Amino acid sequence: MVGILYYISIAMIPAMITIILAYGAIKRVNLYDAFVEGAAEGFQSAVRIMPYLVAIFLAIGIFRDSGALDNFIEILSPITYRLGIPSEILPLAIMRPVSGSGALGIVNDLIQTYGPDSFIGRVASTMMGSAETILYTMAVYFGAVGIKNGRHTLGAALFSHLVSMIASIVICRIVFLQG
């Protein structure tokens, strides 16, 4: 079975490209012009969202380098301890909506320190896959279409992030600690 999946996964990208090209040819679309037009629009979008990305990365750097992240974790640790939430995963829970690469670095550190099969490693992995980099995603998509007020979107996204963090802990506790 693994051998079949291996060959299917290798063939998938060339097959998709072939299907797209064949469909375009059947519909008589000038594929080269369509590709160039799409690439130009993508480049314009990248230039349009650049100020938003610079602001996000600057804010992330200030938040981490100022010690605010460490102070925030120190304040939350007694509360999370009483709730049965490992304080080691707090940096990930805080950083995940802000920075995907920062969150990945935190997950890497947690797995290196505690191991991938530890409760902390499993919760960190589940959290990483359960949440989105909210501020980055909002900056990219809202910047691309020119939305200036994302107040309600941000609130809903942060609420969903909180739910995904809690669900990650609860599900990992049920699956891995009761067995």
Contacts in CASP RR format, 6 or more apart in sequence:
PFRMAT RR
TARGET T0000
AUTHOR 0000-0000-0000
METHOD contacts of the structure
MODEL  1
MVGILYYISIAMIPAMITIILAYGAIKRVNLYDAFVEGAAEGFQSAVRIM
PYLVAIFLAIGIFRDSGALDNFIEILSPITYRLGIPSEILPLAIMRPVSG
SGALGIVNDLIQTYGPDSFIGRVASTMMGSAETILYTMAVYFGAVGIKNG
RHTLGAALFSHLVSMIASIVICRIVFLQG
21 31 0 8 1.000
24 31 0 8 1.000
25 31 0 8 1.000
45 144 0 8 1.000
48 143 0 8 1.000
48 144 0 8 1.000
48 146 0 8 1.000
49 139 0 8 1.000
49 140 0 8 1.000
49 143 0 8 1.000
49 144 0 8 1.000
52 139 0 8 1.000
52 140 0 8 1.000
52 142 0 8 1.000
52 143 0 8 1.000
53 136 0 8 1.000
53 139 0 8 1.000
53 140 0 8 1.000
55 139 0 8 1.000
56 98 0 8 1.000
56 135 0 8 1.000
56 136 0 8 1.000
56 139 0 8 1.000
57 99 0 8 1.000
59 98 0 8 1.000
60 98 0 8 1.000
60 99 0 8 1.000
60 102 0 8 1.000
62 68 0 8 1.000
63 69 0 8 1.000
63 98 0 8 1.000
64 95 0 8 1.000
69 91 0 8 1.000
69 94 0 8 1.000
69 95 0 8 1.000
72 94 0 8 1.000
73 87 0 8 1.000
73 90 0 8 1.000
73 91 0 8 1.000
73 94 0 8 1.000
76 87 0 8 1.000
76 90 0 8 1.000
77 87 0 8 1.000
77 90 0 8 1.000
80 86 0 8 1.000
80 87 0 8 1.000
80 90 0 8 1.000
81 87 0 8 1.000
84 169 0 8 1.000
85 169 0 8 1.000
86 119 0 8 1.000
86 120 0 8 1.000
86 123 0 8 1.000
88 110 0 8 1.000
88 113 0 8 1.000
88 114 0 8 1.000
88 120 0 8 1.000
89 110 0 8 1.000
89 120 0 8 1.000
89 123 0 8 1.000
89 124 0 8 1.000
89 127 0 8 1.000
89 169 0 8 1.000
91 106 0 8 1.000
92 103 0 8 1.000
92 106 0 8 1.000
92 107 0 8 1.000
92 110 0 8 1.000
92 124 0 8 1.000
92 127 0 8 1.000
92 128 0 8 1.000
93 127 0 8 1.000
93 165 0 8 1.000
95 102 0 8 1.000
95 103 0 8 1.000
95 106 0 8 1.000
96 103 0 8 1.000
96 127 0 8 1.000
96 128 0 8 1.000
96 131 0 8 1.000
96 133 0 8 1.000
96 161 0 8 1.000
96 165 0 8 1.000
97 131 0 8 1.000
97 132 0 8 1.000
97 133 0 8 1.000
97 134 0 8 1.000
97 135 0 8 1.000
97 157 0 8 1.000
97 158 0 8 1.000
97 161 0 8 1.000
98 133 0 8 1.000
98 134 0 8 1.000
98 135 0 8 1.000
98 136 0 8 1.000
99 133 0 8 1.000
99 136 0 8 1.000
100 133 0 8 1.000
100 136 0 8 1.000
103 128 0 8 1.000
103 133 0 8 1.000
104 128 0 8 1.000
106 124 0 8 1.000
107 121 0 8 1.000
107 124 0 8 1.000
107 125 0 8 1.000
107 128 0 8 1.000
110 120 0 8 1.000
110 121 0 8 1.000
110 124 0 8 1.000
111 121 0 8 1.000
111 124 0 8 1.000
111 125 0 8 1.000
114 120 0 8 1.000
114 121 0 8 1.000
115 121 0 8 1.000
116 122 0 8 1.000
116 125 0 8 1.000
119 172 0 8 1.000
119 173 0 8 1.000
119 176 0 8 1.000
119 177 0 8 1.000
122 172 0 8 1.000
122 176 0 8 1.000
123 168 0 8 1.000
123 169 0 8 1.000
123 172 0 8 1.000
126 168 0 8 1.000
126 171 0 8 1.000
126 172 0 8 1.000
127 164 0 8 1.000
127 165 0 8 1.000
127 168 0 8 1.000
130 164 0 8 1.000
130 165 0 8 1.000
130 167 0 8 1.000
130 168 0 8 1.000
131 161 0 8 1.000
131 164 0 8 1.000
131 165 0 8 1.000
132 157 0 8 1.000
132 161 0 8 1.000
134 154 0 8 1.000
134 157 0 8 1.000
134 158 0 8 1.000
134 161 0 8 1.000
138 150 0 8 1.000
138 153 0 8 1.000
138 154 0 8 1.000
138 157 0 8 1.000
141 147 0 8 1.000
142 148 0 8 1.000
142 150 0 8 1.000
142 153 0 8 1.000
END
